[in-house]
Amino acid sequence: MSENYKFHQHRDCEFFPCHETDRPEDFNCLFCYCPLYALGENCGGNFQYTEEGIKDCTGCMIPHSKGGYDYVMKHFGDIMELAKKK
Protein backbone atom coordinates (compact mmCIF):
# COMPACT_ATOMS: atom_id res chain seq x y z
CA MET A 1 0.00 0.00 0.00
CA SER A 2 1.29 3.43 -0.92
CA GLU A 3 1.92 5.99 1.80
CA ASN A 4 2.42 9.00 -0.44
CA TYR A 5 -0.16 10.96 1.59
CA LYS A 6 2.43 11.26 4.38
CA PHE A 7 4.74 13.49 2.37
CA HIS A 8 4.17 16.67 0.37
CA GLN A 9 6.67 19.18 -0.88
CA HIS A 10 5.88 22.65 -2.18
CA ARG A 11 9.14 23.88 -3.69
CA ASP A 12 7.42 26.89 -5.29
CA CYS A 13 6.54 28.28 -1.86
CA GLU A 14 8.39 31.53 -1.22
CA PHE A 15 9.33 30.21 2.23
CA PHE A 16 10.62 26.78 1.14
CA PRO A 17 12.18 25.43 3.22
CA CYS A 18 10.85 27.36 6.20
CA HIS A 19 13.40 25.75 8.55
CA GLU A 20 17.14 25.51 7.98
CA THR A 21 18.05 22.10 6.61
CA ASP A 22 20.93 20.44 4.82
CA ARG A 23 18.48 18.00 3.15
CA PRO A 24 15.81 20.07 1.35
CA GLU A 25 14.88 17.04 -0.77
CA ASP A 26 13.52 15.39 2.41
CA PHE A 27 11.69 18.49 3.68
CA ASN A 28 8.01 17.68 4.25
CA CYS A 29 5.57 20.58 3.80
CA LEU A 30 2.48 18.53 4.71
CA PHE A 31 2.15 20.25 8.09
CA CYS A 32 3.01 23.77 7.02
CA TYR A 33 1.58 24.97 10.31
CA CYS A 34 2.35 22.42 12.99
CA PRO A 35 -0.75 21.01 14.70
CA LEU A 36 1.43 20.21 17.72
CA TYR A 37 1.98 23.93 18.44
CA ALA A 38 -1.25 23.99 20.43
CA LEU A 39 0.14 21.39 22.84
CA GLY A 40 2.54 23.98 24.22
CA GLU A 41 5.32 22.41 26.26
CA ASN A 42 3.90 18.93 25.62
CA CYS A 43 4.48 18.89 21.87
CA GLY A 44 7.77 16.98 22.16
CA GLY A 45 9.58 19.28 19.75
CA ASN A 46 12.74 21.33 19.94
CA PHE A 47 11.31 24.75 20.81
CA GLN A 48 12.12 27.78 22.93
CA TYR A 49 10.07 30.60 24.35
CA THR A 50 10.98 34.14 23.39
CA GLU A 51 11.38 36.86 26.00
CA GLU A 52 7.79 37.85 25.17
CA GLY A 53 6.58 34.33 26.01
CA ILE A 54 5.92 33.26 22.40
CA LYS A 55 6.69 29.67 21.47
CA ASP A 56 9.46 29.65 18.84
CA CYS A 57 9.67 26.40 16.86
CA THR A 58 12.44 27.51 14.52
CA GLY A 59 14.71 24.72 15.77
CA CYS A 60 12.15 21.95 15.36
CA MET A 61 11.98 19.69 12.31
CA ILE A 62 9.55 17.04 13.62
CA PRO A 63 6.57 17.88 11.36
CA HIS A 64 8.89 18.43 8.40
CA SER A 65 10.77 15.14 8.69
CA LYS A 66 10.08 11.86 6.92
CA GLY A 67 8.57 10.44 10.11
CA GLY A 68 6.69 13.64 10.89
CA TYR A 69 3.28 12.38 9.78
CA ASP A 70 3.43 9.37 12.08
CA TYR A 71 4.66 11.50 14.99
CA VAL A 72 1.83 14.03 14.59
CA MET A 73 -0.80 11.28 14.23
CA LYS A 74 0.54 9.62 17.39
CA HIS A 75 -0.24 12.85 19.28
CA PHE A 76 -3.51 13.69 17.51
CA GLY A 77 -5.58 12.44 20.46
CA ASP A 78 -3.95 15.11 22.63
CA ILE A 79 -4.88 17.76 20.08
CA MET A 80 -8.48 16.49 19.99
CA GLU A 81 -8.66 16.78 23.78
CA LEU A 82 -7.83 20.48 23.51
CA ALA A 83 -10.67 20.99 21.05
CA LYS A 84 -13.35 19.19 23.09
CA LYS A 85 -16.28 21.18 24.38
CA LYS A 86 -16.05 21.14 28.14
C-alpha positions as CSV (number, residue, x, y, z in Angstrom):
1,M,0.0,0.0,0.0
2,S,1.3,3.4,-0.9
3,E,1.9,6.0,1.8
4,N,2.4,9.0,-0.4
5,Y,-0.2,11.0,1.6
6,K,2.4,11.3,4.4
7,F,4.7,13.5,2.4
8,H,4.2,16.7,0.4
9,Q,6.7,19.2,-0.9
10,H,5.9,22.7,-2.2
11,R,9.1,23.9,-3.7
12,D,7.4,26.9,-5.3
13,C,6.5,28.3,-1.9
14,E,8.4,31.5,-1.2
15,F,9.3,30.2,2.2
16,F,10.6,26.8,1.1
17,P,12.2,25.4,3.2
18,C,10.8,27.4,6.2
19,H,13.4,25.8,8.5
20,E,17.1,25.5,8.0
21,T,18.0,22.1,6.6
22,D,20.9,20.4,4.8
23,R,18.5,18.0,3.1
24,P,15.8,20.1,1.4
25,E,14.9,17.0,-0.8
26,D,13.5,15.4,2.4
27,F,11.7,18.5,3.7
28,N,8.0,17.7,4.2
29,C,5.6,20.6,3.8
30,L,2.5,18.5,4.7
31,F,2.2,20.3,8.1
32,C,3.0,23.8,7.0
33,Y,1.6,25.0,10.3
34,C,2.3,22.4,13.0
35,P,-0.7,21.0,14.7
36,L,1.4,20.2,17.7
37,Y,2.0,23.9,18.4
38,A,-1.2,24.0,20.4
39,L,0.1,21.4,22.8
40,G,2.5,24.0,24.2
41,E,5.3,22.4,26.3
42,N,3.9,18.9,25.6
43,C,4.5,18.9,21.9
44,G,7.8,17.0,22.2
45,G,9.6,19.3,19.8
46,N,12.7,21.3,19.9
47,F,11.3,24.8,20.8
48,Q,12.1,27.8,22.9
49,Y,10.1,30.6,24.3
50,T,11.0,34.1,23.4
51,E,11.4,36.9,26.0
52,E,7.8,37.8,25.2
53,G,6.6,34.3,26.0
54,I,5.9,33.3,22.4
55,K,6.7,29.7,21.5
56,D,9.5,29.6,18.8
57,C,9.7,26.4,16.9
58,T,12.4,27.5,14.5
59,G,14.7,24.7,15.8
60,C,12.1,21.9,15.4
61,M,12.0,19.7,12.3
62,I,9.5,17.0,13.6
63,P,6.6,17.9,11.4
64,H,8.9,18.4,8.4
65,S,10.8,15.1,8.7
66,K,10.1,11.9,6.9
67,G,8.6,10.4,10.1
68,G,6.7,13.6,10.9
69,Y,3.3,12.4,9.8
70,D,3.4,9.4,12.1
71,Y,4.7,11.5,15.0
72,V,1.8,14.0,14.6
73,M,-0.8,11.3,14.2
74,K,0.5,9.6,17.4
75,H,-0.2,12.9,19.3
76,F,-3.5,13.7,17.5
77,G,-5.6,12.4,20.5
78,D,-4.0,15.1,22.6
79,I,-4.9,17.8,20.1
80,M,-8.5,16.5,20.0
81,E,-8.7,16.8,23.8
82,L,-7.8,20.5,23.5
83,A,-10.7,21.0,21.1
84,K,-13.3,19.2,23.1
85,K,-16.3,21.2,24.4
86,K,-16.0,21.1,28.1
